[in-house]
Amino acid sequence: MKRRLVVNADDLGLTVGVNDGIFEAHDLGILTSASLFANAPATADAIRRAEARPSLGVGAHLTLVDGSPVLPSRQVPTLIADDGRFRRSWKPFIVACLQGRVSLVEVKEELTAQIEQLQRAGIALTHLDTHKHVHAYPPVFGVVAALAVRFGIAAVRVPYERWSRALLSAGEPGERRTARYQAFLNAAMWPWAQRNYRTAASLALRTPRLIGRIHTGVLSTPALRAMLRATTDGVTELMVHPGHVDDALRHTSTRLLRSREQELDLLCSMETRALMVGERIDLIRHDLSHTVRRSLRHVS
């Protein structure tokens, strides 16, 4: 087996500036895949521009928090807050799930509508994941996995990153502190992740190993180098959030602003491209097709 890497950008469709950065990271860098919102402010822009980039794999960034439903609010009352939008973050959503206040039937109906909306727009979905990783909660993961089977989508993200202490020593002191905190939150998800891996395996779904979650917002060259050198044979997904910061992004609730520009630079740098060649890692999409291997040869 070979080491194969899907470099996937979350948040496609969030703003035009984020779209600009994601497409730039694909055109000029190592990005091979992106996860697209079905109902975000710049979704239409993203769909139009993705059509001109058949080499970019596009999956659904399914949304149950921090956004608006595709279905009318009255059809999904347990998923929305008083303003008719989803809950603002993953924490109140998960709490409501644990308290039995979220209908899994409504979850299924809303996520079905999101997938169908993207497919009607002509997107051949390569994978499923969720905004803010809310499908880490096993009952919601079960819904997402069942929808993947129903719609013939072979890959689903399990939002858990296996890590080592060496990985947490990479980067500047502030970056390391953030990574350690995020590693703690990630570790707490292990019991749920075990259940989700079993669910996916029972349905013959692919669940690539995930890297990049612990360094969300603090991804640096040393951290990326440590991650890539630690990858093993098989398929790994590197989760990234590149983008250009525009006024629309500043008015969202995201904490990822300056880091998006930094990640874009990192994904497009010659040093990163040379690292990929030196590590002999093949860049692929979630549907396992090769996309940018040819463009890396000139740096070897």
ZADREN-452440 format. One record per residue (C-alpha): residue number from 1; z, y, x. Coordinates in nm, 3 decimals. Example, Ala and Ser with C-alpha at 12.3 -4.5 7.8 and 13.67 -1.06 7.14 Angstrom:
# ZADREN-452440
@nr->1&zz->0.780&yy->-0.450&xx->1.230
@nr->2&zz->0.714&yy->-0.106&xx->1.367
END
This chain:
# ZADREN-452440
@nr->1&zz->0.000&yy->0.000&xx->0.000
@nr->2&zz->-0.049&yy->0.363&xx->0.096
@nr->3&zz->0.161&yy->0.668&xx->0.040
@nr->4&zz->0.003&yy->0.867&xx->-0.242
@nr->5&zz->0.121&yy->1.204&xx->-0.367
@nr->6&zz->0.067&yy->1.389&xx->-0.694
@nr->7&zz->0.139&yy->1.759&xx->-0.638
@nr->8&zz->0.214&yy->1.882&xx->-0.990
@nr->9&zz->0.278&yy->2.238&xx->-1.103
@nr->10&zz->0.495&yy->2.283&xx->-1.410
@nr->11&zz->0.461&yy->2.578&xx->-1.651
@nr->12&zz->0.083&yy->2.612&xx->-1.679
@nr->13&zz->0.020&yy->2.851&xx->-1.969
@nr->14&zz->0.347&yy->3.041&xx->-1.932
@nr->15&zz->0.179&yy->3.369&xx->-1.826
@nr->16&zz->-0.158&yy->3.467&xx->-1.686
@nr->17&zz->0.008&yy->3.535&xx->-1.349
@nr->18&zz->0.153&yy->3.185&xx->-1.340
@nr->19&zz->-0.190&yy->3.046&xx->-1.432
@nr->20&zz->-0.346&yy->3.250&xx->-1.150
@nr->21&zz->-0.106&yy->3.098&xx->-0.898
@nr->22&zz->-0.148&yy->2.742&xx->-1.021
@nr->23&zz->-0.528&yy->2.755&xx->-1.012
@nr->24&zz->-0.517&yy->2.922&xx->-0.670
@nr->25&zz->-0.291&yy->2.644&xx->-0.541
@nr->26&zz->-0.547&yy->2.391&xx->-0.661
@nr->27&zz->-0.856&yy->2.578&xx->-0.538
@nr->28&zz->-0.716&yy->2.670&xx->-0.197
@nr->29&zz->-0.422&yy->2.436&xx->-0.143
@nr->30&zz->-0.290&yy->2.086&xx->-0.203
@nr->31&zz->-0.214&yy->2.108&xx->-0.576
@nr->32&zz->-0.373&yy->1.821&xx->-0.770
@nr->33&zz->-0.212&yy->1.838&xx->-1.114
@nr->34&zz->-0.044&yy->2.068&xx->-1.365
@nr->35&zz->0.166&yy->2.038&xx->-1.679
@nr->36&zz->0.042&yy->2.258&xx->-1.965
@nr->37&zz->0.241&yy->2.414&xx->-2.248
@nr->38&zz->0.081&yy->2.358&xx->-2.588
@nr->39&zz->0.211&yy->2.682&xx->-2.740
@nr->40&zz->0.286&yy->2.940&xx->-2.471
@nr->41&zz->0.153&yy->3.296&xx->-2.440
@nr->42&zz->-0.116&yy->3.207&xx->-2.182
@nr->43&zz->-0.205&yy->2.855&xx->-2.301
@nr->44&zz->-0.551&yy->2.960&xx->-2.423
@nr->45&zz->-0.623&yy->3.125&xx->-2.087
@nr->46&zz->-0.511&yy->2.811&xx->-1.905
@nr->47&zz->-0.730&yy->2.582&xx->-2.118
@nr->48&zz->-1.039&yy->2.799&xx->-2.067
@nr->49&zz->-0.994&yy->2.807&xx->-1.690
@nr->50&zz->-0.898&yy->2.441&xx->-1.657
@nr->51&zz->-1.234&yy->2.345&xx->-1.808
@nr->52&zz->-1.400&yy->2.480&xx->-1.493
@nr->53&zz->-1.178&yy->2.263&xx->-1.271
@nr->54&zz->-1.238&yy->1.897&xx->-1.363
@nr->55&zz->-1.069&yy->1.789&xx->-1.040
@nr->56&zz->-0.733&yy->1.924&xx->-1.166
@nr->57&zz->-0.531&yy->1.669&xx->-1.359
@nr->58&zz->-0.366&yy->1.823&xx->-1.666
@nr->59&zz->-0.073&yy->1.678&xx->-1.858
@nr->60&zz->0.144&yy->1.802&xx->-2.142
@nr->61&zz->0.454&yy->2.006&xx->-2.062
@nr->62&zz->0.624&yy->1.909&xx->-2.388
@nr->63&zz->0.862&yy->2.174&xx->-2.515
@nr->64&zz->1.182&yy->2.154&xx->-2.721
@nr->65&zz->1.366&yy->2.451&xx->-2.568
@nr->66&zz->1.280&yy->2.804&xx->-2.456
@nr->67&zz->0.969&yy->2.842&xx->-2.670
@nr->68&zz->0.824&yy->2.823&xx->-3.019
@nr->69&zz->0.730&yy->2.509&xx->-3.214
@nr->70&zz->0.372&yy->2.421&xx->-3.299
@nr->71&zz->0.482&yy->2.307&xx->-3.644
@nr->72&zz->0.619&yy->2.555&xx->-3.899
@nr->73&zz->0.989&yy->2.614&xx->-3.842
@nr->74&zz->1.076&yy->2.480&xx->-4.186
@nr->75&zz->0.940&yy->2.138&xx->-4.083
@nr->76&zz->1.167&yy->2.111&xx->-3.777
@nr->77&zz->1.492&yy->2.282&xx->-3.883
@nr->78&zz->1.716&yy->2.084&xx->-3.645
@nr->79&zz->1.510&yy->2.194&xx->-3.344
@nr->80&zz->1.528&yy->2.570&xx->-3.394
@nr->81&zz->1.781&yy->2.850&xx->-3.365
@nr->82&zz->1.837&yy->3.137&xx->-3.605
@nr->83&zz->1.537&yy->3.332&xx->-3.471
@nr->84&zz->1.293&yy->3.055&xx->-3.563
@nr->85&zz->1.239&yy->2.956&xx->-3.201
@nr->86&zz->1.372&yy->2.659&xx->-3.007
@nr->87&zz->1.716&yy->2.683&xx->-2.850
@nr->88&zz->1.715&yy->2.904&xx->-2.544
@nr->89&zz->1.801&yy->2.639&xx->-2.282
@nr->90&zz->1.856&yy->2.271&xx->-2.224
@nr->91&zz->2.236&yy->2.291&xx->-2.247
@nr->92&zz->2.272&yy->2.375&xx->-2.620
@nr->93&zz->1.988&yy->2.133&xx->-2.698
@nr->94&zz->2.157&yy->1.840&xx->-2.523
@nr->95&zz->2.494&yy->1.930&xx->-2.677
@nr->96&zz->2.333&yy->1.930&xx->-3.022
@nr->97&zz->2.174&yy->1.592&xx->-2.946
@nr->98&zz->2.508&yy->1.445&xx->-2.842
@nr->99&zz->2.666&yy->1.579&xx->-3.160
@nr->100&zz->2.398&yy->1.419&xx->-3.376
@nr->101&zz->2.254&yy->1.752&xx->-3.492
@nr->102&zz->1.898&yy->1.692&xx->-3.367
@nr->103&zz->1.661&yy->1.478&xx->-3.572
@nr->104&zz->1.457&yy->1.240&xx->-3.357
@nr->105&zz->1.206&yy->1.224&xx->-3.642
@nr->106&zz->1.152&yy->1.598&xx->-3.603
@nr->107&zz->1.132&yy->1.557&xx->-3.225
@nr->108&zz->0.858&yy->1.299&xx->-3.272
@nr->109&zz->0.667&yy->1.512&xx->-3.522
@nr->110&zz->0.681&yy->1.827&xx->-3.309
@nr->111&zz->0.584&yy->1.654&xx->-2.984
@nr->112&zz->0.304&yy->1.471&xx->-3.162
@nr->113&zz->0.174&yy->1.806&xx->-3.284
@nr->114&zz->0.186&yy->1.947&xx->-2.930
@nr->115&zz->-0.010&yy->1.655&xx->-2.784
@nr->116&zz->-0.265&yy->1.665&xx->-3.063
@nr->117&zz->-0.312&yy->2.040&xx->-3.020
@nr->118&zz->-0.393&yy->1.999&xx->-2.651
@nr->119&zz->-0.627&yy->1.710&xx->-2.719
@nr->120&zz->-0.811&yy->1.906&xx->-2.986
@nr->121&zz->-0.866&yy->2.175&xx->-2.723
@nr->122&zz->-1.047&yy->1.916&xx->-2.511
@nr->123&zz->-0.771&yy->1.834&xx->-2.262
@nr->124&zz->-0.777&yy->1.472&xx->-2.143
@nr->125&zz->-0.404&yy->1.440&xx->-2.074
@nr->126&zz->-0.309&yy->1.255&xx->-1.756
@nr->127&zz->0.071&yy->1.252&xx->-1.800
@nr->128&zz->0.370&yy->1.370&xx->-2.003
@nr->129&zz->0.683&yy->1.556&xx->-1.897
@nr->130&zz->0.909&yy->1.813&xx->-2.063
@nr->131&zz->1.011&yy->2.172&xx->-2.008
@nr->132&zz->1.363&yy->2.188&xx->-1.860
@nr->133&zz->1.361&yy->1.803&xx->-1.835
@nr->134&zz->1.511&yy->1.761&xx->-2.183
@nr->135&zz->1.363&yy->1.412&xx->-2.211
@nr->136&zz->1.618&yy->1.301&xx->-1.954
@nr->137&zz->1.828&yy->1.230&xx->-2.264
@nr->138&zz->1.737&yy->0.864&xx->-2.330
@nr->139&zz->1.670&yy->0.887&xx->-2.707
@nr->140&zz->1.427&yy->1.174&xx->-2.646
@nr->141&zz->1.275&yy->0.986&xx->-2.353
@nr->142&zz->1.218&yy->0.696&xx->-2.590
@nr->143&zz->1.021&yy->0.925&xx->-2.821
@nr->144&zz->0.813&yy->1.062&xx->-2.532
@nr->145&zz->0.745&yy->0.713&xx->-2.395
@nr->146&zz->0.635&yy->0.586&xx->-2.736
@nr->147&zz->0.399&yy->0.883&xx->-2.772
@nr->148&zz->0.252&yy->0.811&xx->-2.428
@nr->149&zz->0.165&yy->0.460&xx->-2.544
@nr->150&zz->0.030&yy->0.586&xx->-2.876
@nr->151&zz->-0.201&yy->0.840&xx->-2.712
@nr->152&zz->-0.304&yy->0.622&xx->-2.416
@nr->153&zz->-0.128&yy->0.833&xx->-2.152
@nr->154&zz->-0.022&yy->0.608&xx->-1.864
@nr->155&zz->0.228&yy->0.823&xx->-1.670
@nr->156&zz->0.560&yy->0.977&xx->-1.775
@nr->157&zz->0.802&yy->1.164&xx->-1.551
@nr->158&zz->1.157&yy->1.038&xx->-1.517
@nr->159&zz->1.335&yy->1.360&xx->-1.413
@nr->160&zz->1.555&yy->1.212&xx->-1.143
@nr->161&zz->1.518&yy->1.251&xx->-0.766
@nr->162&zz->1.643&yy->0.998&xx->-0.515
@nr->163&zz->1.778&yy->1.188&xx->-0.218
@nr->164&zz->1.967&yy->1.165&xx->0.110
@nr->165&zz->2.212&yy->1.393&xx->0.287
@nr->166&zz->1.945&yy->1.469&xx->0.547
@nr->167&zz->1.731&yy->1.629&xx->0.279
@nr->168&zz->2.011&yy->1.871&xx->0.191
@nr->169&zz->2.034&yy->1.997&xx->0.549
@nr->170&zz->1.684&yy->2.147&xx->0.545
@nr->171&zz->1.630&yy->2.520&xx->0.499
@nr->172&zz->1.840&yy->2.834&xx->0.523
@nr->173&zz->2.212&yy->2.836&xx->0.430
@nr->174&zz->2.153&yy->2.989&xx->0.084
@nr->175&zz->1.877&yy->2.741&xx->0.014
@nr->176&zz->2.102&yy->2.454&xx->0.116
@nr->177&zz->2.380&yy->2.571&xx->-0.117
@nr->178&zz->2.142&yy->2.584&xx->-0.411
@nr->179&zz->1.997&yy->2.245&xx->-0.321
@nr->180&zz->2.346&yy->2.090&xx->-0.301
@nr->181&zz->2.436&yy->2.223&xx->-0.646
@nr->182&zz->2.111&yy->2.097&xx->-0.794
@nr->183&zz->2.162&yy->1.764&xx->-0.621
@nr->184&zz->2.497&yy->1.735&xx->-0.801
@nr->185&zz->2.333&yy->1.799&xx->-1.139
@nr->186&zz->2.060&yy->1.553&xx->-1.052
@nr->187&zz->2.309&yy->1.282&xx->-0.953
@nr->188&zz->2.484&yy->1.316&xx->-1.288
@nr->189&zz->2.159&yy->1.208&xx->-1.454
@nr->190&zz->2.145&yy->0.868&xx->-1.281
@nr->191&zz->2.287&yy->0.662&xx->-1.571
@nr->192&zz->2.032&yy->0.815&xx->-1.808
@nr->193&zz->1.755&yy->0.770&xx->-1.550
@nr->194&zz->1.831&yy->0.400&xx->-1.522
@nr->195&zz->1.787&yy->0.360&xx->-1.898
@nr->196&zz->1.467&yy->0.561&xx->-1.892
@nr->197&zz->1.315&yy->0.357&xx->-1.609
@nr->198&zz->1.384&yy->0.042&xx->-1.809
@nr->199&zz->1.229&yy->0.192&xx->-2.123
@nr->200&zz->0.915&yy->0.294&xx->-1.935
@nr->201&zz->0.886&yy->-0.046&xx->-1.766
@nr->202&zz->0.913&yy->-0.225&xx->-2.099
@nr->203&zz->0.612&yy->-0.022&xx->-2.219
@nr->204&zz->0.412&yy->-0.066&xx->-1.895
@nr->205&zz->0.420&yy->0.310&xx->-1.825
@nr->206&zz->0.397&yy->0.446&xx->-1.472
@nr->207&zz->0.693&yy->0.653&xx->-1.354
@nr->208&zz->0.615&yy->0.796&xx->-1.009
@nr->209&zz->0.907&yy->0.871&xx->-0.781
@nr->210&zz->0.998&yy->1.237&xx->-0.816
@nr->211&zz->1.065&yy->1.486&xx->-0.537
@nr->212&zz->1.115&yy->1.860&xx->-0.554
@nr->213&zz->1.368&yy->1.876&xx->-0.835
@nr->214&zz->1.662&yy->1.935&xx->-0.603
@nr->215&zz->1.476&yy->2.216&xx->-0.428
@nr->216&zz->1.352&yy->2.391&xx->-0.743
@nr->217&zz->1.346&yy->2.760&xx->-0.658
@nr->218&zz->1.430&yy->2.702&xx->-0.291
@nr->219&zz->1.138&yy->2.493&xx->-0.166
@nr->220&zz->1.071&yy->2.572&xx->0.200
@nr->221&zz->0.859&yy->2.431&xx->0.479
@nr->222&zz->1.154&yy->2.240&xx->0.636
@nr->223&zz->1.252&yy->2.093&xx->0.298
@nr->224&zz->0.894&yy->1.993&xx->0.218
@nr->225&zz->0.854&yy->1.835&xx->0.560
@nr->226&zz->1.173&yy->1.633&xx->0.511
@nr->227&zz->1.063&yy->1.518&xx->0.165
@nr->228&zz->0.718&yy->1.409&xx->0.275
@nr->229&zz->0.843&yy->1.224&xx->0.579
@nr->230&zz->1.088&yy->1.035&xx->0.358
@nr->231&zz->0.827&yy->0.922&xx->0.105
@nr->232&zz->0.751&yy->0.552&xx->0.091
@nr->233&zz->0.449&yy->0.347&xx->-0.013
@nr->234&zz->0.329&yy->0.395&xx->-0.369
@nr->235&zz->0.298&yy->0.704&xx->-0.586
@nr->236&zz->0.532&yy->1.002&xx->-0.557
@nr->237&zz->0.520&yy->1.322&xx->-0.761
@nr->238&zz->0.608&yy->1.651&xx->-0.594
@nr->239&zz->0.717&yy->1.893&xx->-0.867
@nr->240&zz->0.641&yy->2.258&xx->-0.787
@nr->241&zz->0.639&yy->2.596&xx->-0.966
@nr->242&zz->0.381&yy->2.822&xx->-0.801
@nr->243&zz->0.261&yy->3.144&xx->-0.957
@nr->244&zz->0.211&yy->3.518&xx->-0.930
@nr->245&zz->0.485&yy->3.734&xx->-1.078
@nr->246&zz->0.346&yy->3.957&xx->-1.352
@nr->247&zz->0.519&yy->4.174&xx->-1.609
@nr->248&zz->0.497&yy->3.899&xx->-1.869
@nr->249&zz->0.687&yy->3.661&xx->-1.640
@nr->250&zz->0.956&yy->3.920&xx->-1.575
@nr->251&zz->1.017&yy->3.937&xx->-1.950
@nr->252&zz->1.072&yy->3.562&xx->-1.984
@nr->253&zz->1.404&yy->3.386&xx->-1.933
@nr->254&zz->1.290&yy->3.203&xx->-1.618
@nr->255&zz->1.501&yy->3.231&xx->-1.306
@nr->256&zz->1.198&yy->3.143&xx->-1.093
@nr->257&zz->1.032&yy->3.467&xx->-0.987
@nr->258&zz->0.996&yy->3.537&xx->-0.615
@nr->259&zz->1.014&yy->3.163&xx->-0.543
@nr->260&zz->0.683&yy->3.112&xx->-0.726
@nr->261&zz->0.500&yy->3.334&xx->-0.479
@nr->262&zz->0.671&yy->3.156&xx->-0.190
@nr->263&zz->0.572&yy->2.814&xx->-0.322
@nr->264&zz->0.214&yy->2.929&xx->-0.367
@nr->265&zz->0.201&yy->3.036&xx->-0.002
@nr->266&zz->0.353&yy->2.705&xx->0.102
@nr->267&zz->0.105&yy->2.497&xx->-0.097
@nr->268&zz->-0.191&yy->2.686&xx->0.049
@nr->269&zz->-0.076&yy->2.706&xx->0.409
@nr->270&zz->-0.265&yy->2.537&xx->0.692
@nr->271&zz->0.068&yy->2.401&xx->0.817
@nr->272&zz->0.121&yy->2.214&xx->0.492
@nr->273&zz->-0.235&yy->2.081&xx->0.490
@nr->274&zz->-0.195&yy->1.962&xx->0.849
@nr->275&zz->0.135&yy->1.796&xx->0.757
@nr->276&zz->-0.037&yy->1.598&xx->0.483
@nr->277&zz->-0.300&yy->1.476&xx->0.726
@nr->278&zz->-0.044&yy->1.397&xx->0.994
@nr->279&zz->0.166&yy->1.194&xx->0.751
@nr->280&zz->-0.147&yy->1.016&xx->0.622
@nr->281&zz->-0.058&yy->1.084&xx->0.261
@nr->282&zz->-0.338&yy->1.067&xx->0.006
@nr->283&zz->-0.343&yy->1.340&xx->-0.259
@nr->284&zz->-0.413&yy->1.208&xx->-0.609
@nr->285&zz->-0.373&yy->1.293&xx->-0.976
@nr->286&zz->-0.148&yy->1.113&xx->-1.224
@nr->287&zz->-0.448&yy->0.909&xx->-1.337
@nr->288&zz->-0.467&yy->0.788&xx->-0.973
@nr->289&zz->-0.805&yy->0.945&xx->-0.899
@nr->290&zz->-0.851&yy->1.111&xx->-0.562
@nr->291&zz->-0.914&yy->1.484&xx->-0.582
@nr->292&zz->-0.875&yy->1.685&xx->-0.262
@nr->293&zz->-0.866&yy->1.434&xx->0.018
@nr->294&zz->-1.209&yy->1.552&xx->0.136
@nr->295&zz->-1.092&yy->1.911&xx->0.169
@nr->296&zz->-0.816&yy->1.809&xx->0.409
@nr->297&zz->-1.032&yy->1.633&xx->0.666
@nr->298&zz->-1.126&yy->1.947&xx->0.858
@nr->299&zz->-0.765&yy->1.997&xx->0.973
@nr->300&zz->-0.730&yy->1.648&xx->1.123
END
